[in-house]
Amino acid sequence: MPITAEAPTAATHAAGADLSQREIEMLREELDELDAEILAAVRRRVEITRRAGLARIGAGLPQVTQHSEMQVLRRFEKELGRDGVSLGMLLLRLGRTGAPRQH
């Protein structure tokens, strides 16, 4: 069941019950700004990964190093738990395949 503004979970309902509509709108705006920052950071990471891979190939090295990728996954797991591993794997995959072009 998707969580919507009309059907908050019990925990979010209790924590946010005293927020005004304007405060909720401000939080939504802040989340939208964070999403834009996250997307920009992901695109930057993909580009840097692509450039590093090309440099490694140019130096006669493998494009990807398993050791580096495992470090990324461990870092994400330490900070975010098991979901962090999934996020890290997605970022690594985007680094190999490139992010889809913006519309």
WOPE-V842303 format. One record per residue. RES is the residue in three letters. D_LAST is the distance of its C-alpha to the last C-alpha in Angstrom with 1 decimal. Layout:
RES,D_LAST ; RES,D_LAST
//
This chain:
MET,29.9 ; PRO,26.8 ; ILE,27.6 ; THR,26.6 ; ALA,27.8 ; GLU,30.4 ; ALA,31.7 ; PRO,31.9 ; THR,33.8 ; ALA,37.3 ; ALA,36.6 ; THR,33.7 ; HIS,35.7 ; ALA,38.7 ; ALA,36.9 ; GLY,34.8 ; ALA,37.5 ; ASP,38.4 ; LEU,35.0 ; SER,34.5 ; GLN,31.6 ; ARG,30.6 ; GLU,30.9 ; ILE,28.7 ; GLU,26.0 ; MET,26.4 ; LEU,26.0 ; ARG,22.8 ; GLU,21.5 ; GLU,22.7 ; LEU,21.0 ; ASP,17.6 ; GLU,18.3 ; LEU,19.4 ; ASP,16.3 ; ALA,14.2 ; GLU,17.0 ; ILE,17.0 ; LEU,13.4 ; ALA,14.0 ; ALA,17.2 ; VAL,16.0 ; ARG,13.6 ; ARG,16.7 ; ARG,19.0 ; VAL,17.1 ; GLU,17.3 ; ILE,21.0 ; THR,21.8 ; ARG,20.6 ; ARG,22.7 ; ALA,25.6 ; GLY,25.6 ; LEU,25.7 ; ALA,28.5 ; ARG,30.4 ; ILE,30.2 ; GLY,31.4 ; ALA,34.3 ; GLY,35.3 ; LEU,34.3 ; PRO,32.3 ; GLN,28.5 ; VAL,28.8 ; THR,31.7 ; GLN,32.6 ; HIS,34.6 ; SER,31.6 ; GLU,29.5 ; MET,32.4 ; GLN,32.7 ; VAL,29.1 ; LEU,29.8 ; ARG,33.2 ; ARG,31.7 ; PHE,29.1 ; GLU,31.9 ; LYS,34.2 ; GLU,31.9 ; LEU,30.3 ; GLY,32.6 ; ARG,31.6 ; ASP,28.2 ; GLY,27.7 ; VAL,28.4 ; SER,25.7 ; LEU,23.2 ; GLY,24.6 ; MET,24.4 ; LEU,20.7 ; LEU,20.2 ; LEU,22.5 ; ARG,20.8 ; LEU,17.4 ; GLY,19.4 ; ARG,20.7 ; THR,17.8 ; GLY,15.0 ; ALA,12.0 ; PRO,9.1 ; ARG,6.4 ; GLN,3.8 ; HIS,0.0
//
